[in-house]
Amino acid sequence: MNELIANDVRMTSLDLAELTGKLHKNVMADIRKESEELGEEIAQLIFQPGSYLDKNNQERPCYEFGKEGAMQLALKYDAKVRYKVIKKIEELENSRVKPTENIRAFEMHLIGVDYTSRILRVDDTSKIKMLEVAHKHHGVPTDHLPKYIEDETTKSLTELLKEHEVGLSTAKVNTKLIEVGLLEIKERPSSKGKTKEFKSITEKGLVYGKNLISPNNAKETQPHYYPSKFEELLRVLDINKEQPAKQVTQ
């Protein structure tokens, strides 16, 4: 299919046969005759040979064409057929998204993804997922996107503190992380017109972990940390991991 037809509404000789009530082989003959009268140079810009599978799953020839080809052929038939062809073209044009509008909307979506990923400092895997969502929403192929990056598995601060038997609460360690500039409190508008706080690992802190998109709200991050870097992180925070966990008094 040439570029003109690819960017136009698409019809086939099968569609025209249905609109005219003629046998498909007769419509094919009409197109061949029209092509002869137009000349090869013009005809090949309007009509393109194609194929389809019949009811027996056998490949059969057909023609493909855009709006120009449909109107060219419609002139061969009576007023009622011309009317049907015009209505079919309008239906096809109205059913598709205007390319310029779709491109503009896609570009705006990408700007939003870029802004959000930089503000939230999300990890590369989350960025790829966000881009994939944007592509699929606008019907853009995703085969050029990189595959999800297999980073080291991360864990929440609560999980790692428990595994390393650190006798400090998650809240207290978060406070230490904020004090040394590895973590910060960010805000976002809430649905009730107020602001809601959430935690985000800073640029400096990304050595020790990454910001995941919160499963509760896509506008928040969920700090996770690398198990392989956690002992180093404890040393930076001047926390003794051997300190026994506090016992809760019954």
C-alpha positions, 0 to 999 in steps of 0.5 A: 500500500502506498503512502497516499493510501496509508494516510487516507481512508481505506476501502477495498473492491470488496467494500465497493461490491457490497455498496453497489450490489455487484459481484466482486469479479465485476467490480475488479473488472471495473477497476481494471478498465478504469486503470487502463483509461487513467494510464499506468502512471496515475492508476498505480497512485490510486489503486493498489493490488491486495488480497483477502481470504475467502470463506474457504481460507483461500487467498484471493486478489482484490484492490485497495484504494483511498478516498480519491479512488473511491470517488473515481469509481463512484462516478462510473455508477448511478446517483444512489451508488455515489451517495452510498460511497460518499456516506461510506467515506464520511463514516470512515473519516469520522471513525478515525482520530485526526492525525494532527490531534492524536500527535498533539495529544500524544506529545502532551502525554509524553511531556506529562510523563517526563515531568512526573518522572523527574519530579517523583524521581521514579526508577527506570522500570517505572518510567518505561511502564509509564511510557508504555501506558502513554503509547497504548492510550494513543494507539502508538506501537511500543516495539521501540521501547526498551524492555523492563530493566531487571534491577536488583530486587528492592524492599521496603524500609520496614522489611529491611529493618526487621531482617537486620534486627534493627531496634528502631522504628521505621518512622525514626529511621525515616527521620534520620534519612531526612536529616542526612538528605537521603529522603525528603517529604513531598506534597501533592494535591488531595481529592478534597482540595487539601495537600497530602504528604509522601516520601521520596528518595532524593538524588543523593539517596538513589545510591541506596534505593529507588522510588517506585510508583505507589500502588495506592496513588500514581502521583506518589512514590514509595521508597524502596531500598537495595538489600546489598546496600543496606548495611552501608546505609546503616553505617551512614545513618550511624545505626548499629544493626546489632542493636536488639529490637525493643520488646513491647510491654504487655 
